[in-house]
Amino acid sequence: MEWDWDFVWQIMPTLLEGFKITILATVLGAAVAMVIGLALAIVRRSPVAAVSRTVGLVSEFIRGTPLLVQLYFIFYVLPDIGIRLSPLTAGVIGMGIHYATYTAEVYRAGIENVPRGQWEAAKATNLTTRQAWIHVVLPQAIPPMIPALANYFIAMFKETPLLSAITVLELMNQAKSIANSNYRYIEPMTLVGVFFLVISLISVLGLRWLEERYARMDD
């Protein structure tokens, strides 16, 4: 089968629409993962052992099961108990919760690396626990985490094709639809690979820039 440039330009608008959904799902999923991950990390530090262990077990369960299974559960099983979500919403929530269990460990490691003296200094200046977290601990803990968090952002982007399983019209789903309708697979599937490769390379370069910037800050 020969490469057909006319077909490429014909299908490009549809693929770009799917690409927009892919980027949107990644950005929203990452936002959910960052927020929930931080909450999980803080709760894991709870002095109440039952709370900490319960959150830890739930996190291990989510990490130990495939993201695809979780997406199917959210989109196809939850409606049986009256919870109906749009495909994109289900996908964002599924990816966000799944990756939150990973970002939580990154947050936890960063928080534990903040010297104990910083907590004691915050208490000595009469800061509340909330103020200590916002003004003392997190500003020191988050910068070293950025490279690791960025890696999970890239990983999430690469897993967005799984959303096609719950009918999200992202890039891969659009490409499959085009290929099945026209019985031509080489152009749409190759273009999908190119889209993912280009964005992944850009993300990697951005990650290296962040790592170098953080290294300069340490120096």
N, C-alpha and C positions, 0 to 999 in steps of 0.2 A: 504494500500500500504506500503510495507516494504522499509526501507532505503537500497539503493544499492551503496556500496562503489566503486565498479568497474565503475559504471556510473558516480560517482563523479569525479574520476580520469580521466575519459574520457572527461568530459565537462570542467574540470578545466582550460586548456589552453585557451579555448574560453572565459570563464568568466574573466580570467586575462587580456586578450586583451581588453575586455570591461571595466575592472577596470582601465586600463591605460588611456583610453579615458575619463573616469569619473574624474580621478585626473587631467588630462590635462585641461579639460573644467573648472574645479573648479579653478585651479591656474590662468589660463588665464582670466576667468571671474572676479576673485578677483582683478587681476591687473587692468583690465578695470574699475572696480567699484572704486578702490582706486584713480586712476588718475582723472576720470570724477567727482567723488564725491568731490575731493579737488577743482576742477575747479568750480563746482556748489556752493560750500561753499563760495569761494572767490567772485564769481559774486553776490551771495545773499547779500553780504556786500556792494554792489555798492551804492554810494550816489544817483544814479539816480533811483528814486522810480519805474519808469516804468520797468526798467530792472530787478530790484530785485523782483518786484511782478510777472512779467512774468515768471521768472525762478521758483519762488515759486509755481505758479499755475501749471506749467508743471510738477514739481516734485510731487505735490499732485495728479495730474492726473495719473502719472505712478504708484505711490504707491497705488492708489485707484483701479487699475485694475489688474486682475490676471496675473501672470507671464506667464501662459500657453497661454492666449489670445495674449499677446505681442509676444511670440515666433511664434505663428501661423501667426500673422500679418507680422513679419519680413520675415519669410520663404515662406509663401504662397501668401501674398498680394503684397509685394514689387516687385516680378517679373512682375506683371501686369504693372508697370511703368518703367520696364527695369532694375531693380536692382536685380540681382541674386547672392545669396550667397550660399556657401556650407553649409550643415547641421551643421557642427561643428562651422563654423564662425558665422552663424546666432544664434546658441545657446549661444556662448560666448558673442556676442554683446548684445543679449537679456538679459541674466543674468547680464552682466556687467552694463548695463544702469539701469535695475530694481534696483539692489542693490546699485548703485551709489546714488540714491535718499535717501537711508537710511544712507550710509556712509557720505553723505554731512551733515546730521544733527549732526552726531558725530563730524565731523571736525568743524562745526560751533560752537558747544558747547565748544570744546577744544580751539578754537581760541578766543572765547569771555571770556574764563577764564584766558587768559593771561593778567596780570595787565596793565592798561592803561599807567602806568609809563614806561613800557618797550617800548611801541611805541614812547613815548616822548623822551626817552633816545636814541633811534635809530635815531630820527630826529636831536637831539642835536649833535650827532656825524657825521652829514652830510651823513648818509646812504640814498641811494635812496629807494623808496618804495619796489622795487624788492629785494634789499639787506636786507632790514628790514624783509621782509617775510622769506627769505632763511636763514639768519644768526641769527635772533633774535626771531621771532614769532614762526615759525614752529618747531624749535628744542625744544621749551618749551611746545608747544601745543600738539605735536604728542604722546610723551610717555604715558600720561594719557589716550589717546584714544585707545591704543593697545588692552586692554581686550575687549572693545566694538566692535572694528573692527574684532577681532578674532571670536567673537560670530557670526557675519554676515558671516564670512568665513565658519564656521561650518554649518550655515543655508543654505548657497548656495550649499555646498556639498550634503546636504540631499535633495535638490530640483533638483539635476541633473537627476533623473528618468524622469522628465518632458521632457527632451530632446529627449526621445524615440518617442514623439509625432511628432517630425520633422525629424525622421529617423536617428538620431545620434546613432551610434552603441556603446552606452555606456553600462554599466553593466546591467541595467534593460532590455534594448532592447535585448541584447545577451541572457539573461536568458529567456525572453519570447519566443525568437526564438527557443531556445533549448527545452523548455517545449512544445511548439506547435508542433515541429517536432517529438518529441519522446513520446508525451502524458504522460509525467512524469513532475509533477510540484513541488513535495516536495523537491527534491534535489536542482534544480537551484534556486528556490525562497528562500529556507532556506539559501543557501550559499550567496545570495544577502544580506539577512538580517544580516548574520554574518560579511560580508565585511563592511557594513555600521556601524554596531555596534562597531567593532574593531577600525575603523578609527575615529569614533565619540568619543570613550573613550580616544584614544590617543590624540585627539585634545583637549578634556576637560582637561586632565592632563597637556597638554602644556599651556592651558589658565590659569590654576591655578598657574602654575610655573611663568608665566608672571605677574599675579596679585601679587603674593608674592614678586617677584623681585622688582616690582614697589613700593610695600609697604615698602620694605627695603630701597629703594632709598629715599623715603619720610622721613623715620626716620633718 
